[in-house]
Amino acid sequence: MDTAKLGKRYRCYACDTLFYDLNKEAAICPKCQADQSNAPKPERKIQEVAEEASPDVEEIGDYEEDFTEKTKDKK
Ligand SMILES: [Zn+2]
């Protein structure tokens, strides 16, 4: 199967449908018509989390277990 003809693969941010943009300019979800260019940027989210978490994790050390339990309770 020649996936190059299908273009870029996307997972719709709105409904999780996997689809290809078929090399069109706009990647529109075939299921819910969500424009993937409106999707929240996942890279930025990861960066924000990393910046927030990494300095504290090293400092707190033993406190980490307690923190995990508190996070579970929140769910
Ligand atoms: Zn969708």
PDB file of the backbone (N, CA, C, O) and the ligand in Angstrom, with CONECT records:
HET     ZN  A 101       1
ATOM      1  N   MET A   1       0.843  -1.208   0.000  1.00  0.00           N
ATOM      2  CA  MET A   1       0.000   0.000   0.000  1.00  0.00           C
ATOM      3  C   MET A   1       0.871   1.249   0.000  1.00  0.00           C
ATOM      4  O   MET A   1       1.773   1.385   0.827  1.00  0.00           O
ATOM      5  N   ASP A   2       0.605   2.138  -0.909  1.00  0.00           N
ATOM      6  CA  ASP A   2       1.397   3.357  -1.014  1.00  0.00           C
ATOM      7  C   ASP A   2       0.783   4.457  -0.163  1.00  0.00           C
ATOM      8  O   ASP A   2      -0.168   5.126  -0.568  1.00  0.00           O
ATOM      9  N   THR A   3       1.336   4.625   0.998  1.00  0.00           N
ATOM     10  CA  THR A   3       0.751   5.607   1.922  1.00  0.00           C
ATOM     11  C   THR A   3       1.086   7.040   1.522  1.00  0.00           C
ATOM     12  O   THR A   3       0.445   7.977   1.998  1.00  0.00           O
ATOM     13  N   ALA A   4       2.084   7.224   0.654  1.00  0.00           N
ATOM     14  CA  ALA A   4       2.460   8.580   0.233  1.00  0.00           C
ATOM     15  C   ALA A   4       1.298   9.272  -0.476  1.00  0.00           C
ATOM     16  O   ALA A   4       1.128  10.486  -0.361  1.00  0.00           O
ATOM     17  N   LYS A   5       0.509   8.504  -1.203  1.00  0.00           N
ATOM     18  CA  LYS A   5      -0.641   9.080  -1.905  1.00  0.00           C
ATOM     19  C   LYS A   5      -1.720   9.565  -0.939  1.00  0.00           C
ATOM     20  O   LYS A   5      -2.519  10.445  -1.260  1.00  0.00           O
ATOM     21  N   LEU A   6      -1.721   8.975   0.238  1.00  0.00           N
ATOM     22  CA  LEU A   6      -2.748   9.330   1.216  1.00  0.00           C
ATOM     23  C   LEU A   6      -2.406  10.616   1.973  1.00  0.00           C
ATOM     24  O   LEU A   6      -3.258  11.208   2.637  1.00  0.00           O
ATOM     25  N   GLY A   7      -1.148  11.033   1.860  1.00  0.00           N
ATOM     26  CA  GLY A   7      -0.751  12.249   2.551  1.00  0.00           C
ATOM     27  C   GLY A   7      -0.378  11.984   3.992  1.00  0.00           C
ATOM     28  O   GLY A   7       0.086  10.902   4.351  1.00  0.00           O
ATOM     29  N   LYS A   8      -0.588  12.975   4.788  1.00  0.00           N
ATOM     30  CA  LYS A   8      -0.190  12.897   6.189  1.00  0.00           C
ATOM     31  C   LYS A   8      -1.277  12.240   7.024  1.00  0.00           C
ATOM     32  O   LYS A   8      -2.471  12.452   6.811  1.00  0.00           O
ATOM     33  N   ARG A   9      -0.832  11.443   7.974  1.00  0.00           N
ATOM     34  CA  ARG A   9      -1.802  10.753   8.817  1.00  0.00           C
ATOM     35  C   ARG A   9      -2.157  11.619  10.025  1.00  0.00           C
ATOM     36  O   ARG A   9      -1.289  12.225  10.654  1.00  0.00           O
ATOM     37  N   TYR A  10      -3.433  11.661  10.326  1.00  0.00           N
ATOM     38  CA  TYR A  10      -3.894  12.454  11.460  1.00  0.00           C
ATOM     39  C   TYR A  10      -4.749  11.615  12.392  1.00  0.00           C
ATOM     40  O   TYR A  10      -5.389  10.646  11.982  1.00  0.00           O
ATOM     41  N   ARG A  11      -4.743  12.011  13.650  1.00  0.00           N
ATOM     42  CA  ARG A  11      -5.756  11.520  14.563  1.00  0.00           C
ATOM     43  C   ARG A  11      -6.569  12.743  14.964  1.00  0.00           C
ATOM     44  O   ARG A  11      -6.038  13.684  15.552  1.00  0.00           O
ATOM     45  N   CYS A  12      -7.838  12.725  14.648  1.00  0.00           N
ATOM     46  CA  CYS A  12      -8.680  13.885  14.900  1.00  0.00           C
ATOM     47  C   CYS A  12      -8.667  14.250  16.380  1.00  0.00           C
ATOM     48  O   CYS A  12      -8.902  13.410  17.249  1.00  0.00           O
ATOM     49  N   TYR A  13      -8.387  15.526  16.644  1.00  0.00           N
ATOM     50  CA  TYR A  13      -8.332  15.980  18.040  1.00  0.00           C
ATOM     51  C   TYR A  13      -9.709  15.992  18.679  1.00  0.00           C
ATOM     52  O   TYR A  13      -9.834  15.968  19.903  1.00  0.00           O
ATOM     53  N   ALA A  14     -10.751  16.031  17.841  1.00  0.00           N
ATOM     54  CA  ALA A  14     -12.101  16.154  18.375  1.00  0.00           C
ATOM     55  C   ALA A  14     -12.770  14.804  18.614  1.00  0.00           C
ATOM     56  O   ALA A  14     -13.455  14.618  19.619  1.00  0.00           O
ATOM     57  N   CYS A  15     -12.569  13.852  17.679  1.00  0.00           N
ATOM     58  CA  CYS A  15     -13.299  12.589  17.802  1.00  0.00           C
ATOM     59  C   CYS A  15     -12.389  11.362  17.719  1.00  0.00           C
ATOM     60  O   CYS A  15     -12.879  10.233  17.727  1.00  0.00           O
ATOM     61  N   ASP A  16     -11.058  11.568  17.638  1.00  0.00           N
ATOM     62  CA  ASP A  16     -10.097  10.453  17.679  1.00  0.00           C
ATOM     63  C   ASP A  16     -10.106   9.575  16.436  1.00  0.00           C
ATOM     64  O   ASP A  16      -9.502   8.503  16.437  1.00  0.00           O
ATOM     65  N   THR A  17     -10.775  10.008  15.382  1.00  0.00           N
ATOM     66  CA  THR A  17     -10.774   9.232  14.147  1.00  0.00           C
ATOM     67  C   THR A  17      -9.423   9.358  13.446  1.00  0.00           C
ATOM     68  O   THR A  17      -8.878  10.454  13.319  1.00  0.00           O
ATOM     69  N   LEU A  18      -8.891   8.220  12.992  1.00  0.00           N
ATOM     70  CA  LEU A  18      -7.646   8.237  12.226  1.00  0.00           C
ATOM     71  C   LEU A  18      -7.987   8.418  10.759  1.00  0.00           C
ATOM     72  O   LEU A  18      -8.856   7.725  10.228  1.00  0.00           O
ATOM     73  N   PHE A  19      -7.301   9.353  10.097  1.00  0.00           N
ATOM     74  CA  PHE A  19      -7.555   9.572   8.683  1.00  0.00           C
ATOM     75  C   PHE A  19      -6.323  10.189   8.032  1.00  0.00           C
ATOM     76  O   PHE A  19      -5.390  10.607   8.717  1.00  0.00           O
ATOM     77  N   TYR A  20      -6.330  10.243   6.703  1.00  0.00           N
ATOM     78  CA  TYR A  20      -5.235  10.859   5.951  1.00  0.00           C
ATOM     79  C   TYR A  20      -5.761  12.120   5.274  1.00  0.00           C
ATOM     80  O   TYR A  20      -6.927  12.185   4.884  1.00  0.00           O
ATOM     81  N   ASP A  21      -4.891  13.124   5.136  1.00  0.00           N
ATOM     82  CA  ASP A  21      -5.345  14.391   4.538  1.00  0.00           C
ATOM     83  C   ASP A  21      -5.366  14.334   3.011  1.00  0.00           C
ATOM     84  O   ASP A  21      -5.770  15.300   2.364  1.00  0.00           O
ATOM     85  N   LEU A  22      -4.931  13.203   2.424  1.00  0.00           N
ATOM     86  CA  LEU A  22      -4.943  13.012   0.965  1.00  0.00           C
ATOM     87  C   LEU A  22      -4.184  14.123   0.247  1.00  0.00           C
ATOM     88  O   LEU A  22      -4.528  14.487  -0.878  1.00  0.00           O
ATOM     89  N   ASN A  23      -3.157  14.660   0.892  1.00  0.00           N
ATOM     90  CA  ASN A  23      -2.319  15.733   0.354  1.00  0.00           C
ATOM     91  C   ASN A  23      -3.089  17.021   0.071  1.00  0.00           C
ATOM     92  O   ASN A  23      -2.644  17.863  -0.709  1.00  0.00           O
ATOM     93  N   LYS A  24      -4.221  17.159   0.697  1.00  0.00           N
ATOM     94  CA  LYS A  24      -4.952  18.425   0.562  1.00  0.00           C
ATOM     95  C   LYS A  24      -4.356  19.465   1.498  1.00  0.00           C
ATOM     96  O   LYS A  24      -3.632  19.134   2.437  1.00  0.00           O
ATOM     97  N   GLU A  25      -4.669  20.724   1.228  1.00  0.00           N
ATOM     98  CA  GLU A  25      -4.111  21.796   2.046  1.00  0.00           C
ATOM     99  C   GLU A  25      -4.626  21.726   3.475  1.00  0.00           C
ATOM    100  O   GLU A  25      -3.864  21.875   4.431  1.00  0.00           O
ATOM    101  N   ALA A  26      -5.924  21.497   3.609  1.00  0.00           N
ATOM    102  CA  ALA A  26      -6.513  21.442   4.938  1.00  0.00           C
ATOM    103  C   ALA A  26      -6.844  20.003   5.297  1.00  0.00           C
ATOM    104  O   ALA A  26      -7.392  19.256   4.486  1.00  0.00           O
ATOM    105  N   ALA A  27      -6.510  19.633   6.498  1.00  0.00           N
ATOM    106  CA  ALA A  27      -6.832  18.291   6.976  1.00  0.00           C
ATOM    107  C   ALA A  27      -8.156  18.359   7.735  1.00  0.00           C
ATOM    108  O   ALA A  27      -8.223  18.809   8.879  1.00  0.00           O
ATOM    109  N   ILE A  28      -9.205  17.894   7.055  1.00  0.00           N
ATOM    110  CA  ILE A  28     -10.530  17.947   7.662  1.00  0.00           C
ATOM    111  C   ILE A  28     -10.950  16.534   8.041  1.00  0.00           C
ATOM    112  O   ILE A  28     -10.893  15.625   7.213  1.00  0.00           O
ATOM    113  N   CYS A  29     -11.364  16.349   9.266  1.00  0.00           N
ATOM    114  CA  CYS A  29     -11.807  15.037   9.708  1.00  0.00           C
ATOM    115  C   CYS A  29     -13.037  14.606   8.905  1.00  0.00           C
ATOM    116  O   CYS A  29     -14.011  15.355   8.831  1.00  0.00           O
ATOM    117  N   PRO A  30     -13.009  13.409   8.303  1.00  0.00           N
ATOM    118  CA  PRO A  30     -14.139  12.955   7.500  1.00  0.00           C
ATOM    119  C   PRO A  30     -15.369  12.636   8.353  1.00  0.00           C
ATOM    120  O   PRO A  30     -16.485  12.547   7.842  1.00  0.00           O
ATOM    121  N   LYS A  31     -15.152  12.470   9.631  1.00  0.00           N
ATOM    122  CA  LYS A  31     -16.262  12.081  10.500  1.00  0.00           C
ATOM    123  C   LYS A  31     -16.986  13.293  11.103  1.00  0.00           C
ATOM    124  O   LYS A  31     -18.214  13.378  11.074  1.00  0.00           O
ATOM    125  N   CYS A  32     -16.195  14.226  11.648  1.00  0.00           N
ATOM    126  CA  CYS A  32     -16.829  15.365  12.331  1.00  0.00           C
ATOM    127  C   CYS A  32     -16.467  16.703  11.693  1.00  0.00           C
ATOM    128  O   CYS A  32     -16.846  17.757  12.205  1.00  0.00           O
ATOM    129  N   GLN A  33     -15.728  16.669  10.565  1.00  0.00           N
ATOM    130  CA  GLN A  33     -15.367  17.881   9.819  1.00  0.00           C
ATOM    131  C   GLN A  33     -14.544  18.867  10.632  1.00  0.00           C
ATOM    132  O   GLN A  33     -14.528  20.058  10.321  1.00  0.00           O
ATOM    133  N   ALA A  34     -13.871  18.399  11.653  1.00  0.00           N
ATOM    134  CA  ALA A  34     -13.014  19.296  12.434  1.00  0.00           C
ATOM    135  C   ALA A  34     -11.740  19.594  11.654  1.00  0.00           C
ATOM    136  O   ALA A  34     -11.076  18.677  11.170  1.00  0.00           O
ATOM    137  N   ASP A  35     -11.401  20.864  11.531  1.00  0.00           N
ATOM    138  CA  ASP A  35     -10.164  21.251  10.862  1.00  0.00           C
ATOM    139  C   ASP A  35      -8.997  20.999  11.823  1.00  0.00           C
ATOM    140  O   ASP A  35      -8.922  21.580  12.906  1.00  0.00           O
ATOM    141  N   GLN A  36      -8.091  20.116  11.391  1.00  0.00           N
ATOM    142  CA  GLN A  36      -6.999  19.731  12.293  1.00  0.00           C
ATOM    143  C   GLN A  36      -6.004  20.865  12.541  1.00  0.00           C
ATOM    144  O   GLN A  36      -5.190  20.789  13.461  1.00  0.00           O
ATOM    145  N   SER A  37      -6.069  21.909  11.726  1.00  0.00           N
ATOM    146  CA  SER A  37      -5.177  23.040  11.996  1.00  0.00           C
ATOM    147  C   SER A  37      -5.669  23.832  13.212  1.00  0.00           C
ATOM    148  O   SER A  37      -4.951  24.670  13.757  1.00  0.00           O
ATOM    149  N   ASN A  38      -6.897  23.548  13.621  1.00  0.00           N
ATOM    150  CA  ASN A  38      -7.412  24.178  14.838  1.00  0.00           C
ATOM    151  C   ASN A  38      -7.098  23.355  16.088  1.00  0.00           C
ATOM    152  O   ASN A  38      -7.432  23.751  17.205  1.00  0.00           O
ATOM    153  N   ALA A  39      -6.456  22.215  15.885  1.00  0.00           N
ATOM    154  CA  ALA A  39      -6.171  21.334  17.014  1.00  0.00           C
ATOM    155  C   ALA A  39      -5.205  21.985  17.987  1.00  0.00           C
ATOM    156  O   ALA A  39      -4.306  22.716  17.574  1.00  0.00           O
ATOM    157  N   PRO A  40      -5.380  21.727  19.267  1.00  0.00           N
ATOM    158  CA  PRO A  40      -4.398  22.212  20.239  1.00  0.00           C
ATOM    159  C   PRO A  40      -3.044  21.572  19.971  1.00  0.00           C
ATOM    160  O   PRO A  40      -2.975  20.386  19.648  1.00  0.00           O
ATOM    161  N   LYS A  41      -1.979  22.332  20.099  1.00  0.00           N
ATOM    162  CA  LYS A  41      -0.641  21.821  19.778  1.00  0.00           C
ATOM    163  C   LYS A  41      -0.125  20.916  20.899  1.00  0.00           C
ATOM    164  O   LYS A  41       0.124  21.378  22.013  1.00  0.00           O
ATOM    165  N   PRO A  42       0.034  19.630  20.597  1.00  0.00           N
ATOM    166  CA  PRO A  42       0.479  18.699  21.635  1.00  0.00           C
ATOM    167  C   PRO A  42       1.896  18.974  22.112  1.00  0.00           C
ATOM    168  O   PRO A  42       2.206  18.755  23.283  1.00  0.00           O
ATOM    169  N   GLU A  43       2.763  19.453  21.220  1.00  0.00           N
ATOM    170  CA  GLU A  43       4.158  19.710  21.609  1.00  0.00           C
ATOM    171  C   GLU A  43       4.237  20.757  22.712  1.00  0.00           C
ATOM    172  O   GLU A  43       5.018  20.632  23.655  1.00  0.00           O
ATOM    173  N   ARG A  44       3.429  21.768  22.575  1.00  0.00           N
ATOM    174  CA  ARG A  44       3.445  22.841  23.560  1.00  0.00           C
ATOM    175  C   ARG A  44       2.980  22.332  24.924  1.00  0.00           C
ATOM    176  O   ARG A  44       3.518  22.714  25.963  1.00  0.00           O
ATOM    177  N   LYS A  45       1.989  21.482  24.899  1.00  0.00           N
ATOM    178  CA  LYS A  45       1.453  20.938  26.140  1.00  0.00           C
ATOM    179  C   LYS A  45       2.519  20.141  26.878  1.00  0.00           C
ATOM    180  O   LYS A  45       2.681  20.271  28.091  1.00  0.00           O
ATOM    181  N   ILE A  46       3.251  19.302  26.121  1.00  0.00           N
ATOM    182  CA  ILE A  46       4.302  18.488  26.724  1.00  0.00           C
ATOM    183  C   ILE A  46       5.379  19.388  27.324  1.00  0.00           C
ATOM    184  O   ILE A  46       5.888  19.128  28.415  1.00  0.00           O
ATOM    185  N   GLN A  47       5.715  20.443  26.597  1.00  0.00           N
ATOM    186  CA  GLN A  47       6.754  21.347  27.072  1.00  0.00           C
ATOM    187  C   GLN A  47       6.319  22.036  28.368  1.00  0.00           C
ATOM    188  O   GLN A  47       7.110  22.182  29.299  1.00  0.00           O
ATOM    189  N   GLU A  48       5.081  22.448  28.414  1.00  0.00           N
ATOM    190  CA  GLU A  48       4.579  23.113  29.619  1.00  0.00           C
ATOM    191  C   GLU A  48       4.637  22.186  30.814  1.00  0.00           C
ATOM    192  O   GLU A  48       5.049  22.588  31.902  1.00  0.00           O
ATOM    193  N   VAL A  49       4.221  20.937  30.610  1.00  0.00           N
ATOM    194  CA  VAL A  49       4.232  19.957  31.695  1.00  0.00           C
ATOM    195  C   VAL A  49       5.653  19.703  32.169  1.00  0.00           C
ATOM    196  O   VAL A  49       5.915  19.623  33.369  1.00  0.00           O
ATOM    197  N   ALA A  50       6.582  19.575  31.202  1.00  0.00           N
ATOM    198  CA  ALA A  50       7.976  19.285  31.545  1.00  0.00           C
ATOM    199  C   ALA A  50       8.582  20.431  32.344  1.00  0.00           C
ATOM    200  O   ALA A  50       9.281  20.205  33.333  1.00  0.00           O
ATOM    201  N   GLU A  51       8.316  21.646  31.918  1.00  0.00           N
ATOM    202  CA  GLU A  51       8.858  22.798  32.631  1.00  0.00           C
ATOM    203  C   GLU A  51       8.300  22.877  34.048  1.00  0.00           C
ATOM    204  O   GLU A  51       9.000  23.242  34.992  1.00  0.00           O
ATOM    205  N   GLU A  52       7.054  22.534  34.167  1.00  0.00           N
ATOM    206  CA  GLU A  52       6.410  22.608  35.469  1.00  0.00           C
ATOM    207  C   GLU A  52       6.908  21.503  36.403  1.00  0.00           C
ATOM    208  O   GLU A  52       7.114  21.730  37.596  1.00  0.00           O
ATOM    209  N   ALA A  53       7.098  20.300  35.842  1.00  0.00           N
ATOM    210  CA  ALA A  53       7.363  19.141  36.694  1.00  0.00           C
ATOM    211  C   ALA A  53       8.843  18.933  36.995  1.00  0.00           C
ATOM    212  O   ALA A  53       9.198  18.621  38.131  1.00  0.00           O
ATOM    213  N   SER A  54       9.718  19.100  35.994  1.00  0.00           N
ATOM    214  CA  SER A  54      11.101  18.645  36.166  1.00  0.00           C
ATOM    215  C   SER A  54      11.875  19.294  37.325  1.00  0.00           C
ATOM    216  O   SER A  54      12.594  18.570  38.012  1.00  0.00           O
ATOM    217  N   PRO A  55      11.780  20.587  37.587  1.00  0.00           N
ATOM    218  CA  PRO A  55      12.592  21.134  38.680  1.00  0.00           C
ATOM    219  C   PRO A  55      12.140  20.613  40.047  1.00  0.00           C
ATOM    220  O   PRO A  55      12.967  20.342  40.917  1.00  0.00           O
ATOM    221  N   ASP A  56      10.850  20.479  40.227  1.00  0.00           N
ATOM    222  CA  ASP A  56      10.322  20.051  41.518  1.00  0.00           C
ATOM    223  C   ASP A  56      10.611  18.580  41.805  1.00  0.00           C
ATOM    224  O   ASP A  56      10.963  18.220  42.929  1.00  0.00           O
ATOM    225  N   VAL A  57      10.462  17.737  40.792  1.00  0.00           N
ATOM    226  CA  VAL A  57      10.606  16.295  40.999  1.00  0.00           C
ATOM    227  C   VAL A  57      11.958  15.966  41.618  1.00  0.00           C
ATOM    228  O   VAL A  57      12.044  15.144  42.530  1.00  0.00           O
ATOM    229  N   GLU A  58      13.005  16.603  41.127  1.00  0.00           N
ATOM    230  CA  GLU A  58      14.342  16.313  41.657  1.00  0.00           C
ATOM    231  C   GLU A  58      14.479  16.793  43.098  1.00  0.00           C
ATOM    232  O   GLU A  58      15.094  16.120  43.926  1.00  0.00           O
ATOM    233  N   GLU A  59      13.923  17.921  43.384  1.00  0.00           N
ATOM    234  CA  GLU A  59      14.079  18.480  44.727  1.00  0.00           C
ATOM    235  C   GLU A  59      13.279  17.714  45.779  1.00  0.00           C
ATOM    236  O   GLU A  59      13.781  17.449  46.871  1.00  0.00           O
ATOM    237  N   ILE A  60      12.047  17.361  45.454  1.00  0.00           N
ATOM    238  CA  ILE A  60      11.189  16.746  46.474  1.00  0.00           C
ATOM    239  C   ILE A  60      11.568  15.312  46.787  1.00  0.00           C
ATOM    240  O   ILE A  60      11.388  14.872  47.923  1.00  0.00           O
ATOM    241  N   GLY A  61      12.096  14.553  45.801  1.00  0.00           N
ATOM    242  CA  GLY A  61      12.612  13.202  46.062  1.00  0.00           C
ATOM    243  C   GLY A  61      11.610  12.302  46.781  1.00  0.00           C
ATOM    244  O   GLY A  61      10.704  11.757  46.150  1.00  0.00           O
ATOM    245  N   ASP A  62      11.765  12.143  48.088  1.00  0.00           N
ATOM    246  CA  ASP A  62      10.936  11.227  48.870  1.00  0.00           C
ATOM    247  C   ASP A  62       9.462  11.629  48.860  1.00  0.00           C
ATOM    248  O   ASP A  62       8.583  10.797  49.084  1.00  0.00           O
ATOM    249  N   TYR A  63       9.211  12.857  48.608  1.00  0.00           N
ATOM    250  CA  TYR A  63       7.847  13.374  48.604  1.00  0.00           C
ATOM    251  C   TYR A  63       7.047  12.872  47.408  1.00  0.00           C
ATOM    252  O   TYR A  63       5.821  12.978  47.379  1.00  0.00           O
ATOM    253  N   GLU A  64       7.762  12.320  46.412  1.00  0.00           N
ATOM    254  CA  GLU A  64       7.133  11.938  45.151  1.00  0.00           C
ATOM    255  C   GLU A  64       6.007  10.911  45.344  1.00  0.00           C
ATOM    256  O   GLU A  64       4.963  11.018  44.702  1.00  0.00           O
ATOM    257  N   GLU A  65       6.206   9.934  46.207  1.00  0.00           N
ATOM    258  CA  GLU A  65       5.179   8.905  46.430  1.00  0.00           C
ATOM    259  C   GLU A  65       3.892   9.522  46.965  1.00  0.00           C
ATOM    260  O   GLU A  65       2.793   9.201  46.512  1.00  0.00           O
ATOM    261  N   ASP A  66       4.049  10.379  47.902  1.00  0.00           N
ATOM    262  CA  ASP A  66       2.899  11.035  48.497  1.00  0.00           C
ATOM    263  C   ASP A  66       2.146  11.846  47.446  1.00  0.00           C
ATOM    264  O   ASP A  66       0.916  11.871  47.417  1.00  0.00           O
ATOM    265  N   PHE A  67       2.903  12.495  46.601  1.00  0.00           N
ATOM    266  CA  PHE A  67       2.316  13.314  45.547  1.00  0.00           C
ATOM    267  C   PHE A  67       1.502  12.448  44.592  1.00  0.00           C
ATOM    268  O   PHE A  67       0.429  12.856  44.147  1.00  0.00           O
ATOM    269  N   THR A  68       2.005  11.253  44.274  1.00  0.00           N
ATOM    270  CA  THR A  68       1.309  10.346  43.368  1.00  0.00           C
ATOM    271  C   THR A  68      -0.030   9.926  43.960  1.00  0.00           C
ATOM    272  O   THR A  68      -1.039   9.861  43.257  1.00  0.00           O
ATOM    273  N   GLU A  69      -0.027   9.644  45.242  1.00  0.00           N
ATOM    274  CA  GLU A  69      -1.282   9.243  45.891  1.00  0.00           C
ATOM    275  C   GLU A  69      -2.310  10.364  45.868  1.00  0.00           C
ATOM    276  O   GLU A  69      -3.499  10.124  45.657  1.00  0.00           O
ATOM    277  N   LYS A  70      -1.860  11.544  46.078  1.00  0.00           N
ATOM    278  CA  LYS A  70      -2.772  12.695  46.045  1.00  0.00           C
ATOM    279  C   LYS A  70      -3.368  12.875  44.653  1.00  0.00           C
ATOM    280  O   LYS A  70      -4.540  13.218  44.497  1.00  0.00           O
ATOM    281  N   THR A  71      -2.534  12.636  43.653  1.00  0.00           N
ATOM    282  CA  THR A  71      -3.018  12.748  42.273  1.00  0.00           C
ATOM    283  C   THR A  71      -4.094  11.715  41.991  1.00  0.00           C
ATOM    284  O   THR A  71      -5.075  12.004  41.306  1.00  0.00           O
ATOM    285  N   LYS A  72      -3.913  10.516  42.517  1.00  0.00           N
ATOM    286  CA  LYS A  72      -4.906   9.458  42.331  1.00  0.00           C
ATOM    287  C   LYS A  72      -6.240   9.855  42.970  1.00  0.00           C
ATOM    288  O   LYS A  72      -7.305   9.656  42.386  1.00  0.00           O
ATOM    289  N   ASP A  73      -6.163  10.405  44.148  1.00  0.00           N
ATOM    290  CA  ASP A  73      -7.387  10.790  44.861  1.00  0.00           C
ATOM    291  C   ASP A  73      -8.197  11.827  44.075  1.00  0.00           C
ATOM    292  O   ASP A  73      -9.427  11.845  44.117  1.00  0.00           O
ATOM    293  N   LYS A  74      -7.483  12.670  43.374  1.00  0.00           N
ATOM    294  CA  LYS A  74      -8.165  13.717  42.604  1.00  0.00           C
ATOM    295  C   LYS A  74      -9.035  13.140  41.488  1.00  0.00           C
ATOM    296  O   LYS A  74     -10.063  13.718  41.134  1.00  0.00           O
ATOM    297  N   LYS A  75      -8.622  12.006  40.940  1.00  0.00           N
ATOM    298  CA  LYS A  75      -9.352  11.426  39.817  1.00  0.00           C
ATOM    299  C   LYS A  75     -10.726  10.905  40.216  1.00  0.00           C
ATOM    300  O   LYS A  75     -11.459  10.387  39.373  1.00  0.00           O
TER     301      LYS A  75
HETATM  302 ZN    ZN A 101     -13.209  14.157  13.996  1.00  0.00          ZN2+
END
